[in-house]
């Protein structure tokens, strides 16, 4: 017997039931909340989503990177609110007060470190995509997990980033979402310059504070936001103006007229810089909405109530929801920033898809289904155990041509082997013959025919597991 690669502790023995070399039934344990474990069919949905995203990102010239799962704690939020969600990494029995590392809670922090450390080796603008798990210690609820996949794309420059990249990133994400088996996505857009120019123009000094209040409008309503703004010394007139601004939406450039009409009818302070910002933001947002809708019709909407992230982003900001599933919240967000790395430099634009949030809605509400739960398209039957080698040889020949298959686990009656394939969702059963290759049966239709393991192919729709909308 080979020696154990690591000792089995008493704790391991209690979990796995490894007693005297015999595996015994383990006691039932409650699932860990916030850590999803998909069934094979559900995992097929997730794998299909990830594969589609990779394909779209790479078609648009984004190169994949992967960063380590841990980062120094001082990079993970420091003393900010985000630091409270970090899972700290320690040795068992170690003192958490002495911990130096934590699991990353998003992909932006590790990406910023990655760019800073490799800036002399990267070619700018650097086009990156990253699909990895992240960990966040928040309260689990529908679509919100403690361990989940994110998929990010970013374009980062060294000194300046032309505005057309704001459109490009949005278009790539819109095309990626359109390629997925999901309901239509609506990408709502705003621009920090437009909002900041308007807020400053009506006399609001603490723009970031006002934005945080406006971001709560869906939760506490306009009256609640107005009360919060009053505590920030925002005048009633200014509060009413920015609440009216938040009502403006359009799927084309017509929002421009509504904003300018509101600006003209609202008393403003004498601030040329505020008016300049407002004009730049309006022009940029008109161009963005119309360009994205030209590339992926019916996707983009200018929505001036979008405030989340505007205290960080410096240009365009995006929030994406699924039509008919707005209760799930944003499944894809991002925006333009002036500096990826602390201290300045490296402006960029990026977006992030909450893959696990998206998949959870697809599988929990049965919006999509996998054509089968296993990759095998063929079960090779076994006539008797003495001839198992013949079945293995047939399976090897099929696999060499990219046809996924498995060999029956036991030489039972053919009827039972067909039942086994049916339970597993395998559409074809191969019966080896005494001479030649035998016959293959489509157990769904009952059609059976002679076949050659070096030539037979299943229908294209059966070759791979397919994900389809219901």
C-alpha positions in Angstrom: 0.0 0.0 0.0 1.3 3.5 -0.8 2.0 5.7 2.2 -0.4 8.5 2.9 0.7 11.8 1.4 -0.5 13.6 4.6 -1.6 12.4 8.0 -5.3 11.9 8.5 -6.2 13.8 11.7 -9.0 13.0 14.0 -11.0 15.9 12.4 -10.4 14.4 9.0 -11.5 11.0 10.2 -14.7 12.4 11.6 -15.6 14.1 8.3 -14.6 11.4 5.9 -15.3 8.3 8.0 -11.8 6.9 7.3 -11.8 4.2 10.0 -9.5 1.2 9.7 -9.3 1.9 6.0 -13.0 1.6 5.5 -15.2 4.5 4.4 -18.3 4.8 6.5 -21.3 7.1 6.1 -20.7 10.6 7.3 -23.2 12.6 9.3 -25.3 15.0 7.3 -24.0 18.6 7.5 -25.9 21.8 6.7 -24.6 23.6 3.6 -22.5 26.7 4.1 -24.5 29.8 3.3 -23.1 31.9 0.6 -20.8 29.3 -0.9 -22.6 27.9 -4.0 -22.1 24.3 -5.1 -23.8 23.6 -8.4 -25.2 20.3 -9.6 -23.6 19.0 -12.9 -26.4 20.5 -15.0 -26.1 23.8 -13.1 -22.3 23.8 -13.5 -22.8 23.2 -17.2 -24.7 26.5 -17.3 -22.0 28.3 -15.4 -19.2 26.8 -17.6 -21.1 27.8 -20.7 -21.4 31.4 -19.5 -17.7 31.5 -18.7 -16.7 30.0 -22.0 -18.9 32.5 -23.9 -17.4 35.5 -22.0 -13.9 34.3 -22.8 -14.7 33.9 -26.5 -16.2 37.4 -26.8 -13.4 39.1 -24.8 -10.7 37.4 -26.8 -12.4 38.2 -30.1 -12.1 41.9 -29.1 -8.4 41.7 -28.3 -8.5 41.4 -24.5 -5.7 39.2 -23.0 -6.4 37.1 -20.0 -4.5 37.4 -16.8 -4.8 35.7 -13.4 -3.7 37.2 -10.1 -3.1 35.5 -6.8 -6.1 34.9 -4.5 -4.5 36.8 -1.5 -3.3 40.3 -1.1 -1.6 42.2 1.8 -4.3 43.5 4.2 -3.2 47.1 3.8 -4.1 46.8 0.1 -7.6 45.4 0.8 -9.4 48.4 1.9 -7.1 49.5 4.8 -9.3 51.1 7.4 -12.3 51.6 5.0 -15.7 50.0 5.2 -14.6 47.4 2.6 -12.0 46.0 4.9 -14.8 44.7 7.1 -15.8 42.2 4.4 -12.2 40.8 3.9 -11.6 37.2 4.8 -8.4 37.2 6.8 -5.8 34.4 6.0 -4.2 32.8 9.0 -2.7 29.4 10.0 -5.0 27.3 12.2 -4.2 28.2 15.7 -2.6 31.5 14.6 -3.6 34.9 16.0 -5.8 36.9 13.5 -4.3 40.1 15.0 -1.0 39.1 13.4 -2.5 38.3 10.0 -0.8 39.8 7.0 -3.0 38.6 4.1 -6.6 38.4 3.1 -8.6 36.9 0.2 -9.3 39.5 -2.5 -12.9 40.8 -2.5 -12.9 42.1 -6.1 -10.6 42.0 -9.1 -9.8 45.7 -9.2 -7.4 45.8 -6.3 -5.2 42.9 -7.5 -5.3 44.4 -11.0 -4.1 47.7 -9.8 -1.2 46.0 -8.0 -0.5 43.9 -11.1 -0.2 47.0 -13.3 1.9 48.9 -10.8 4.4 46.1 -10.5 4.6 45.3 -14.2 4.3 48.8 -15.7 7.7 48.5 -17.4 6.7 45.2 -19.1 3.2 45.9 -20.3 2.2 47.5 -23.6 -0.3 50.4 -23.2 -3.1 50.7 -23.7 -3.3 47.4 -21.8 -6.4 45.4 -22.6 -7.0 42.8 -19.9 -9.8 40.4 -19.0 -9.9 38.4 -15.8 -12.3 35.7 -14.7 -11.7 34.5 -11.1 -13.4 33.8 -7.8 -13.5 36.4 -5.2 -14.5 36.3 -1.5 -16.6 38.8 0.4 -17.8 38.5 4.0 -21.3 40.0 3.6 -24.7 38.7 4.4 -25.8 36.1 1.8 -29.1 36.6 0.0 -30.5 35.8 -3.4 -27.8 36.5 -6.0 -25.3 37.6 -3.4 -22.6 35.2 -2.2 -19.5 35.0 -0.1 -17.6 33.1 -2.8 -18.4 34.0 -6.4 -17.1 34.4 -9.9 -16.4 37.8 -11.4 -15.5 38.6 -15.0 -13.8 41.9 -15.6 -12.5 43.8 -18.6 -10.4 46.9 -18.5 -8.4 49.1 -20.9 -5.7 51.1 -19.1 -3.4 53.7 -20.5 -0.2 55.2 -19.1 -1.0 58.9 -19.4 -4.1 59.6 -21.4 -7.0 57.5 -22.4 -9.1 58.6 -25.5 -12.9 58.7 -24.8 -13.7 56.2 -27.6 -12.5 53.5 -25.2 -15.5 54.2 -22.9 -17.7 53.3 -25.8 -15.7 50.2 -26.8 -15.8 48.6 -23.3 -19.6 49.2 -23.1 -20.1 47.6 -26.6 -17.9 44.6 -25.8 -19.9 44.0 -22.6 -23.2 44.5 -24.4 -22.2 42.0 -27.0 -21.1 39.5 -24.4 -24.4 39.8 -22.6 -26.3 39.5 -25.8 -24.4 36.2 -26.6 -25.5 34.6 -23.3 -28.8 32.7 -22.8 -30.2 35.4 -20.6 -33.1 37.9 -20.9 -32.2 41.2 -22.7 -29.9 43.4 -20.8 -30.4 47.1 -20.4 -27.2 49.2 -19.7 -28.0 52.4 -17.9 -25.4 55.1 -18.2 -24.5 58.4 -16.6 -21.4 60.7 -16.6 -19.6 62.1 -13.6 -18.8 65.4 -15.4 -22.5 66.0 -16.2 -23.6 65.3 -12.6 -20.8 67.2 -11.0 -21.2 70.2 -13.2 -24.9 70.4 -12.5 -24.5 69.8 -8.7 -21.8 72.5 -8.4 -23.9 74.8 -10.6 -26.8 74.7 -8.2 -24.5 75.4 -5.3 -23.7 71.9 -3.9 -20.1 71.8 -2.5 -20.0 68.2 -1.3 -20.8 66.5 -4.6 -19.7 63.0 -3.3 -22.0 63.3 -0.3 -25.0 64.4 -2.4 -24.3 61.5 -4.8 -24.4 59.0 -1.9 -27.8 60.3 -0.9 -29.2 60.2 -4.4 -28.0 56.7 -4.8 -30.6 55.7 -2.1 -33.5 57.1 -4.0 -34.9 53.6 -4.8 -34.7 52.6 -1.1 -35.9 55.7 0.7 -37.7 57.7 -2.0 -37.3 61.3 -3.1 -38.6 62.6 0.3 -36.0 60.6 2.2 -33.2 61.8 -0.1 -34.4 65.4 0.4 -34.2 65.0 4.2 -30.7 63.6 3.9 -29.6 66.4 1.7 -30.9 68.9 4.2 -28.6 67.5 6.8 -25.7 68.2 4.3 -26.7 71.9 4.2 -28.1 71.5 0.6 -30.8 74.1 0.0 -34.3 72.9 -0.7 -34.1 74.5 -4.1 -30.9 72.7 -5.0 -32.2 69.4 -3.6 -35.4 69.7 -5.8 -33.2 70.5 -8.8 -31.0 67.4 -8.5 -34.0 65.2 -7.8 -35.5 66.5 -11.0 -32.2 65.7 -12.8 -32.4 62.1 -11.5 -35.8 61.6 -13.2 -34.3 62.2 -16.7 -33.9 59.2 -18.9 -33.8 58.5 -22.7 -32.5 55.8 -25.0 -31.1 58.4 -27.4 -29.5 61.9 -27.1 -32.8 63.6 -26.4 -32.0 63.8 -22.7 -29.7 66.7 -23.6 -32.6 69.0 -24.1 -34.2 68.0 -20.8 -31.0 68.7 -18.9 -30.4 72.0 -20.5 -34.1 73.1 -19.9 -33.7 72.2 -16.2 -30.4 74.1 -16.1 -32.0 77.2 -17.7 -34.9 77.2 -15.3 -32.9 76.6 -12.1 -31.1 79.3 -10.3 -27.3 78.6 -10.6 -24.1 80.1 -9.1 -21.5 81.8 -11.3 -19.2 78.9 -12.0 -17.6 78.6 -15.4 -15.9 75.4 -14.5 -19.3 73.8 -13.5 -20.8 74.9 -16.8 -17.8 73.4 -18.7 -18.1 70.1 -16.9 -21.8 70.0 -17.6 -21.3 70.6 -21.3 -18.5 68.0 -21.6 -20.6 65.4 -19.7 -23.6 65.9 -21.8 -21.7 65.6 -25.1 -19.8 62.5 -23.9 -23.0 60.8 -22.7 -24.9 61.6 -26.0 -22.0 60.1 -27.9 -21.8 57.0 -25.7 -25.6 56.1 -25.7 -25.9 56.6 -29.4 -22.8 54.6 -30.2 -23.6 51.7 -28.0 -27.2 51.5 -29.4 -25.8 51.7 -33.0 -23.6 48.6 -32.2 -26.1 46.7 -30.1 -29.6 48.1 -30.6 -31.8 48.6 -27.7 -29.1 48.2 -25.0 -28.2 51.7 -23.8 -30.2 54.1 -21.8 -29.1 57.5 -20.4 -30.3 57.4 -16.8 -29.3 60.4 -14.7 -30.4 58.7 -11.5 -27.3 56.4 -11.7 -25.1 57.6 -8.8 -23.4 54.5 -7.5 -19.6 54.7 -8.2 -19.7 58.4 -9.3 -17.7 59.4 -6.3 -14.9 57.2 -7.7 -15.4 57.3 -11.5 -14.5 60.4 -13.4 -16.4 59.9 -16.7 -18.9 57.4 -17.9 -20.5 55.0 -15.4 -22.6 51.9 -16.3 -25.1 49.8 -14.4 -26.7 46.9 -16.2 -29.9 45.0 -15.3 -31.8 42.1 -16.9 -35.2 43.1 -18.3 -37.9 41.6 -16.1 -35.4 40.8 -13.4 -34.6 44.2 -12.1 -35.1 42.9 -8.5 -31.8 41.1 -8.9 -30.0 44.4 -9.1 -27.0 45.3 -11.3 -25.4 42.3 -12.9 -22.7 44.3 -14.7 -21.2 47.7 -13.7 -18.2 49.9 -14.2 -16.9 53.2 -15.5 -14.1 55.5 -16.4 -11.4 56.3 -13.8 -8.5 58.7 -14.0 -6.1 56.7 -11.9 -6.0 52.9 -11.4 -2.9 53.1 -9.2 -2.8 55.2 -6.1 -0.7 58.3 -6.5 -1.7 59.1 -10.1 -1.3 57.8 -13.6 -2.9 54.9 -15.5 -6.3 56.2 -16.5 -8.7 53.5 -17.7 -12.2 52.2 -18.1 -13.6 48.9 -17.1 -16.7 46.8 -16.4 -17.4 43.8 -14.3 -20.0 41.0 -14.6 -21.2 39.2 -11.5 -21.1 35.8 -13.0 -22.4 33.8 -10.0 -25.2 36.3 -9.5 -26.2 35.9 -13.1 -26.0 32.1 -13.0 -28.0 31.9 -9.8 -30.9 33.6 -11.4 -30.7 31.5 -14.5 -30.8 28.2 -12.6 -33.1 29.1 -9.7 -35.9 30.3 -12.0 -35.3 27.7 -14.7 -34.6 30.4 -17.3 -32.1 28.1 -19.1 -31.5 24.3 -19.1 -28.6 22.1 -20.1 -29.3 19.5 -22.9 -27.9 16.9 -20.5 -26.1 16.9 -17.2 -23.0 14.8 -18.3 -20.6 15.4 -21.2 -20.9 11.8 -22.4 -22.8 11.5 -25.7 -22.3 7.7 -25.9 -22.5 4.8 -23.4 -20.5 1.8 -24.8 -22.3 -1.3 -23.6 -20.4 -4.3 -22.2 -21.5 -7.7 -23.4 -19.8 -9.6 -20.6 -16.8 -8.8 -18.4 -14.5 -11.0 -20.5 -15.1 -8.7 -23.4 -14.8 -5.4 -21.6 -11.5 -4.8 -23.4 -13.5 -4.7 -26.7 -15.8 -2.0 -25.3 -12.8 0.0 -23.9 -11.2 -0.1 -27.4 -14.4 1.3 -29.0 -14.6 4.0 -26.5 -10.9 5.0 -27.1 -11.5 5.2 -30.8 -14.5 7.5 -30.3 -12.6 9.7 -27.8 -9.7 10.1 -30.3 -12.1 11.9 -32.6 -13.5 14.2 -29.9 -16.6 12.2 -29.0 -17.2 12.0 -25.3 -18.2 8.6 -24.1 -18.0 6.2 -21.2 -18.1 2.5 -20.8 -21.0 0.8 -18.9 -20.0 0.1 -15.3 -21.3 -3.5 -15.3 -22.2 -6.2 -17.9 -25.9 -6.2 -17.0 -28.7 -7.0 -19.5 -28.8 -4.5 -22.3 -32.1 -3.2 -21.1 -30.6 -2.2 -17.8 -27.6 -0.6 -19.5 -30.0 1.4 -21.6 -31.8 2.5 -18.4 -28.5 3.5 -16.9 -27.8 5.7 -20.0 -31.3 7.2 -19.9 -30.9 8.1 -16.2 -27.6 9.9 -16.9 -29.0 11.7 -19.9 -26.7 9.9 -22.4 -28.5 9.9 -25.8 -26.7 7.0 -27.5 -25.8 3.4 -26.6 -23.1 1.5 -28.5 -23.4 -2.3 -28.7 -20.1 -3.9 -29.7 -20.5 -6.8 -32.1 -18.6 -10.1 -32.5 -17.3 -8.9 -35.8 -16.7 -5.3 -36.7 -17.8 -2.4 -34.6 -21.4 -3.2 -33.8 -24.4 -1.0 -33.7 -25.4 2.3 -32.1 -28.8 3.2 -30.8 -30.5 6.6 -30.3 -32.4 5.7 -27.1 -34.7 8.7 -27.5 -36.1 7.7 -30.9 -35.3 4.0 -30.8 -33.4 4.1 -34.1 -30.5 1.7 -34.3 -28.0 1.2 -37.0 -24.6 -0.4 -37.8 -21.7 1.9 -37.1 -17.9 2.2 -37.5 -16.1 3.7 -34.4 -13.7 5.4 -36.8 -16.4 7.2 -38.8 -19.6 7.5 -36.9 -20.5 11.0 -35.5 -23.5 12.1 -33.5 -25.7 14.9 -34.8 -24.1 18.3 -34.2 -26.7 19.2 -31.6 -25.7 16.2 -29.5 -22.0 16.4 -29.8 -21.6 18.8 -26.9 -23.8 19.8 -24.0 -25.9 22.7 -25.1 -27.4 25.5 -23.0 -30.8 26.7 -24.2 -33.4 29.1 -23.0 -36.7 27.8 -21.8 
